[in-house]
Amino acid sequence: MKHRMIGRVSLAAVLLAGLPWSAYAKVLKLDTPSTSMVLDAEKGKNLKFLYYGGRISDSDADNLRAAGCPVADAYPAYGLDTTREAALSAVHADGNMTLDLKVESTSARRDGDSEITTVKLRDSHYPFTVSVNYRTYPAEDVIETWTEISHQEKGIVTLDRFASGCLPVRYGDVWLSQLYGSWGNESRVDCSRLTHGMRVIKNRDGVRNSHTAHGELMLSLDGKPRENDGRVIGAALCYSGNYKLVIDTDETDYHRFFAGINEDNSEYHLKKDEVFVTPPLAFTYSNEGMSGVSRHFHRWGRNHRIAHGNELRKILLNSWEGVYFDVEETGMENMMADIASMGGELFVMDDGWFGVKHPRDNATQGLGDWIVDTRKLPHGIQGLIDAAKSKGIKFGIWIEPEMTNSKSELYEKHPEYVIKPGHRDHVYGRGGTQLVLDLSNPKVQDLVFEVVDTLMTKYPEIDYIKWDANMSVRSHGSQYLSADNQSHLYIDYHKGLAKVLDRIRAKYPDLTIQACASGGGRANYGVLPWFDEFWVSDNTDALQRVYMQWGASYFFPAVAMASHISATPNHQTYRSMPLKYRIDVAMSGRLGMEIQPRDMSEAEREQCRKAIAEYKEIRPVVQQGDIYRLQSPYEGLGVASLLYATPEKDKAVYFWWKTEAFRNQQLPRVKMAGLDPDRNYKVREINRIDNKPLRYEGKTFSGRYLMDNGLEMPVGYNVDKDKRTEWGSRVLLLTAE
């Protein structure tokens, strides 16, 4: 990364001299390889935002005011301009409700492979400080910002708004792209033009935060969003708890974007010298459309925000839709043999394996009692690990350590461990008995850590944990927090979760852990530093997964998106889809299976065996490649298509799915993207079932031709009459010659 200038002083010179910036800093220019963020940090003045977008020169940065760029507060505080939205508001110990934050100093430091710039703001009267931090990476076009809030007042300061950051965006034909949904229908895409007024995207679940909305969004600056051209800003709040994203479009020339922890029912009582740290808010910018923003987030995520993000994921079979709670030893061993015979690498035993006094035969009991049910598993977990090893695969297991049932030995011994308000009856969740453990309590934190630690100590060969969370905070109340700090529950829960996960990762750094939360409830960069992947949705229907995985791909790479081949008719939608289509959709993420193989025909098992072998060939491109979304299913043209390419553009994998089924249907030809126009690519179909190869099988086309014209996709399969279907899908491997 090139050294930027501070006024006319090189940052490198300041760092090497070990000097603070206070004597030099005025215009701060934060650069990534292709973006710049510019701030005015004049000492004694408000911190001002000047620019965010494509990378600019130092001289352009110096002249931004003359160019008419906004001179807006970079971190506006409430009190002395009460008519505007604020990022921060507080009540001082003496009851004063105003803040007047001025730049006191600026500094910079290296932190591993990143660089952190800090602007320290101090109130003009009170001993109240806010450090606004900006982290840049030398290889990724992402800038993270967060704040550290503290004071030295004689008493408690109450924080009642605490955004991680603020970004002014010039008013114009700006469109918002966001994700919404519900259980079984997560990560749906919604795009709309920003008009006057306020847009609020928020979560209040308490435990999970990405079922109904997401803490990420994109702003397309040149009109209706386009995938591969146009200026786009992306933002992702890296937080696992309740959040609030606000876009305020008032009478000024700017949309003002704020993001941070949701302050609703969460006022925070800050003690003297305590530091309140807001979660990072990540920004990126691209002039290559929404897919360009996605590529930036994917690269940053794999390198910095996803556990083992640069490692390939194993192909697994999960037992859930195959047997549900009917776990038993012979059945588990049979499923292991089946996935091993098809070339899989991992078997995961899901819910139903534990409980003695309250055996886990259904969702009503047993959570918290993580003791093997030897009625079902006479040889215990070690017997299953040994069986998996004998078949050449790894073994994984399901847990839900943040939860308990009222019908459990844990609850009978420690009813004080659950979230419950005083003087109120329980509000139950799943099964009519589920309760959330109170992770603000250090004893509960120890308990949750011990669930994993005990398993891994007894069975160190466990390779994978599916970590579920099937309930929200349904009633507000902590039996641990003091009466005057009940409003800390939502925040302290996630502080406690982070402490537990830190301990787990410190002791078990190589363990693969999936974030499952009633499906896609934890698809966020707040948990992914500790988790390797997330379960996109409990809905495994291939057609609906096209839409959900499309949305999830806006912000998350394929390596983190678990996508499984399931049965037909589907268990959630009851839709029947051909096996090829189900495979082709699952191949666009981290391929797995969610099915009872014994219910499949030998021909179907052979088809999966062949597909798994071919997926291993394309796995590096899909899981570590650059995404180019080509044709959105949300445009209603009857087809969806995307492509993954290696950074070197020597290989690419092209996906194409029909999303409608009509007679004599006219579908658009989809042009490709992300190829080298001056190289030639040989075409090979993956997971072919046709009696005859496609006409272009083995043929070579230039990258320029494929990006200008694309290839015609047959609307159906060339198969025997009894195997024909109304659906169609294709996966093509393109190899540069």
Stockholm file with secondary structure:
# STOCKHOLM 1.0

chainA/1-737         MKHRMIGRVSLAAVLLAGLPWSAYAKVLKLDTPSTSMVLDAEKGKNLKFLYYGGRISDSDADNLRAAGCPVADAYPAYGLDTTREAALSAVHADGNMTLDLKVESTSARRDGDSEITTVKLRDSHYPFTVSVNYRTYPAEDVIETWTEISHQEKGIVTLDRFASGCLPVRYGDVWLSQLYGSWGNESRVDCSRLTHGMRVIKNRDGVRNSHTAHGELMLSLDGKPRENDGRVIGAALCYSGNYKLVIDTDETDYHRFFAGINEDNSEYHLKKDEVFVTPPLAFTYSNEGMSGVSRHFHRWGRNHRIAHGNELRKILLNSWEGVYFDVEETGMENMMADIASMGGELFVMDDGWFGVKHPRDNATQGLGDWIVDTRKLPHGIQGLIDAAKSKGIKFGIWIEPEMTNSKSELYEKHPEYVIKPGHRDHVYGRGGTQLVLDLSNPKVQDLVFEVVDTLMTKYPEIDYIKWDANMSVRSHGSQYLSADNQSHLYIDYHKGLAKVLDRIRAKYPDLTIQACASGGGRANYGVLPWFDEFWVSDNTDALQRVYMQWGASYFFPAVAMASHISATPNHQTYRSMPLKYRIDVAMSGRLGMEIQPRDMSEAEREQCRKAIAEYKEIRPVVQQGDIYRLQSPYEGLGVASLLYATPEKDKAVYFWWKTEAFRNQQLPRVKMAGLDPDRNYKVREINRIDNKPLRYEGKTFSGRYLMDNGLEMPVGYNVDKDKRTEWGSRVLLLTAE
#=GR chainA/1-737 SS CCCCEETTEEHHHHHHHTCCSTTTCSEEEEECSSEEEEEECCTTSCCEEEEEEECCCHHHHHTTTTTTCCCEESSCBSBSSTTSCCSEEEECTTSCCCBCEEEEEEEEEEETTEEEEEEEEEESSSSEEEEEEEEECSSSSEEEEEEEEEECCSSCEEEEEEEEEEEEEECSSCEEEEEECCTTSCSEEEEEECCSEEEEEECCCSSCCSSSEEEEEEEETTSSCCSSSBCEEEEEECCSSCEEEEEEECSSSEEEEEEEECCTTCCEEECTTCCEECCCEEEEEESBHHHHHHHHHHHHIIIIISTTTTSCCCCEEESHHHHTTCCCHHHHHHHHHHHHHTTCCEEEECSCSBCSSSCCSSTTSCTTCCCBCTTTCTTHHHHHHHHHHHTTCEEEEEECTTEEESSSHHHHHCGGGBCCCTTSCCCCCGGGTEEEBCTTSHHHHHHHHHHHHHHHHHCTTEEEEEECCCCCCCSCCCSSSCGGGGGGHHHHHHHHHHHHHHHHHHHCTTCEEEECBTTBTTCSTTTTTTCSEEECCSCCCHHHHHHHHHHHTTTSCGGGEEEEEECSSCTTTCCCCCHHHHHHHHTTSEEEEESCGGGSCHHHHHHHHHHHHHHHHHHHHHHHSEEEEEECGGGCSSEEEEEEECTTSSEEEEEEEECCCCTTCCCCCCCCCSSCTTSEEEEEEESCCCSSCCTTTTCEEEHHHHHHTCCCCCSSCCCCGGGCCSCCEEEEEEEEC
#=GC SS_cons         CCCCEETTEEHHHHHHHTCCSTTTCSEEEEECSSEEEEEECCTTSCCEEEEEEECCCHHHHHTTTTTTCCCEESSCBSBSSTTSCCSEEEECTTSCCCBCEEEEEEEEEEETTEEEEEEEEEESSSSEEEEEEEEECSSSSEEEEEEEEEECCSSCEEEEEEEEEEEEEECSSCEEEEEECCTTSCSEEEEEECCSEEEEEECCCSSCCSSSEEEEEEEETTSSCCSSSBCEEEEEECCSSCEEEEEEECSSSEEEEEEEECCTTCCEEECTTCCEECCCEEEEEESBHHHHHHHHHHHHIIIIISTTTTSCCCCEEESHHHHTTCCCHHHHHHHHHHHHHTTCCEEEECSCSBCSSSCCSSTTSCTTCCCBCTTTCTTHHHHHHHHHHHTTCEEEEEECTTEEESSSHHHHHCGGGBCCCTTSCCCCCGGGTEEEBCTTSHHHHHHHHHHHHHHHHHCTTEEEEEECCCCCCCSCCCSSSCGGGGGGHHHHHHHHHHHHHHHHHHHCTTCEEEECBTTBTTCSTTTTTTCSEEECCSCCCHHHHHHHHHHHTTTSCGGGEEEEEECSSCTTTCCCCCHHHHHHHHTTSEEEEESCGGGSCHHHHHHHHHHHHHHHHHHHHHHHSEEEEEECGGGCSSEEEEEEECTTSSEEEEEEEECCCCTTCCCCCCCCCSSCTTSEEEEEEESCCCSSCCTTTTCEEEHHHHHHTCCCCCSSCCCCGGGCCSCCEEEEEEEEC
//
